[in-house]
Amino acid sequence: MKNALHITSSARGDQSHSTRLSAAVVRKLIGKNEISTLVERDLTKNPPPFFDQAMIGVFYKHPATIDEEERQLLAYADTIFQEVSNADIIVIATPIHNFGISAPLKAWIDQLIRFGVTYDYNSEGVRTGRLNHKKIYLAIASGGSLTEWPNSYEFIESYTKAVFNSYVGMTDICTFRVEGTAANNFTVDYEQIIQGL
Ligand SMILES: Cc1cc2nc3c(=O)[nH]c(=O)nc-3n(C[C@H](O)[C@H](O)[C@H](O)COP(=O)(O)O)c2cc1C
């Protein structure tokens, strides 16, 4: 039995397909007794801060050199780092907005990733992620469909894999998609999308 963190990032509340799809993933994992505790974080209710100049300065300092005043700029980052550290499974929901992930999710990732915290360099100078052995489920909702665009226009799954592999150390990422939500009278069976889970 594992700890799970459920991150949602659509402003559309209970109308959100990405939230519904990710909730179906969480329900299924609970049904399979793979989750024992669940932390829910709706990034649209309590949005992550954006970087400002002072915060960027602290993010690039080695943790051992940060003083008390600077530490306060890391309050959100420290909180979500603890949440991610405590989780074995992370379920992330995002709409596609202009080919990218949602803005709150991008801000959350920017707050999570930190030199000396989520990644470091070993004695050979090779960058290594420090939060290993965790599983990510990614739930993506889009008004259109990937088949409408060149393959090179897929940015969400590829970005998520790149950023979590390189700067966090998480390599086990499983993606589910609900596509075509902009169609008239759109209906979807979320359970069917995740049937392989
Ligand atoms: C600002 C904005 C930008 C969007 N950009 C795209 C896009 O680039 N590609 C696409 O397929 N759908 C796009 N859509 C449609 C959403 O992806 C679609 O409504 C999806 O269901 C949103 O996820 P949600 O239901 O979880 O909110 C966009 C919607 C909005 C509001």
The ligand as a Tripos MOL2 file, in Angstrom:
@<TRIPOS>MOLECULE
LIG
   31    33     1     0     0
SMALL
NO_CHARGES

@<TRIPOS>ATOM
      1 C1         -6.9090   28.8470  -23.3580 C.3       1 LIG1
      2 C2         -7.1820   27.5120  -23.9750 C.ar      1 LIG1
      3 C3         -6.2780   26.9810  -24.8650 C.ar      1 LIG1
      4 C4         -6.5250   25.7340  -25.4430 C.ar      1 LIG1
      5 N1         -5.6000   25.2090  -26.2930 N.ar      1 LIG1
      6 C5         -5.8110   23.9870  -26.8330 C.ar      1 LIG1
      7 C6         -4.8410   23.3970  -27.6990 C.ar      1 LIG1
      8 O1         -3.7880   23.9430  -27.9730 O.2       1 LIG1
      9 N2         -5.1050   22.1670  -28.2170 N.ar      1 LIG1
     10 C7         -6.2830   21.5080  -27.9400 C.ar      1 LIG1
     11 O2         -6.4670   20.3840  -28.4230 O.2       1 LIG1
     12 N3         -7.2130   22.0380  -27.0990 N.ar      1 LIG1
     13 C8         -6.9970   23.2540  -26.5420 C.ar      1 LIG1
     14 N4         -7.9290   23.7990  -25.6900 N.ar      1 LIG1
     15 C9         -9.1010   22.9970  -25.3090 C.3       1 LIG1
     16 C10        -8.8630   22.2620  -23.9930 C.3       1 LIG1
     17 O3         -7.7060   21.4620  -24.0820 O.3       1 LIG1
     18 C11       -10.0780   21.3850  -23.6490 C.3       1 LIG1
     19 O4        -11.1710   22.2320  -23.3270 O.3       1 LIG1
     20 C12        -9.8070   20.4270  -22.4960 C.3       1 LIG1
     21 O5        -10.9520   19.6590  -22.2470 O.3       1 LIG1
     22 C13        -9.3990   21.2150  -21.2610 C.3       1 LIG1
     23 O6         -9.1440   20.3510  -20.1780 O.3       1 LIG1
     24 P1        -10.1120   20.3380  -18.9200 P.3       1 LIG1
     25 O7        -11.4330   19.7600  -19.4380 O.co2     1 LIG1
     26 O8         -9.4540   19.4700  -17.9380 O.co2     1 LIG1
     27 O9        -10.2780   21.7600  -18.4580 O.co2     1 LIG1
     28 C14        -7.7030   25.0290  -25.1090 C.ar      1 LIG1
     29 C15        -8.6090   25.5900  -24.2040 C.ar      1 LIG1
     30 C16        -8.3520   26.8110  -23.6390 C.ar      1 LIG1
     31 C17        -9.3370   27.3860  -22.6560 C.3       1 LIG1
@<TRIPOS>BOND
     1     1     2 1
     2     2     3 ar
     3     2    30 ar
     4     3     4 ar
     5     4     5 ar
     6     4    28 ar
     7     5     6 ar
     8     6     7 ar
     9     6    13 1
    10     7     8 2
    11     7     9 ar
    12     9    10 ar
    13    10    11 2
    14    10    12 ar
    15    12    13 ar
    16    13    14 ar
    17    14    15 1
    18    14    28 ar
    19    15    16 1
    20    16    17 1
    21    16    18 1
    22    18    19 1
    23    18    20 1
    24    20    21 1
    25    20    22 1
    26    22    23 1
    27    23    24 1
    28    24    25 2
    29    24    26 1
    30    24    27 1
    31    28    29 ar
    32    29    30 ar
    33    30    31 1
@<TRIPOS>SUBSTRUCTURE
     1 LIG1         1 GROUP 0 **** ****
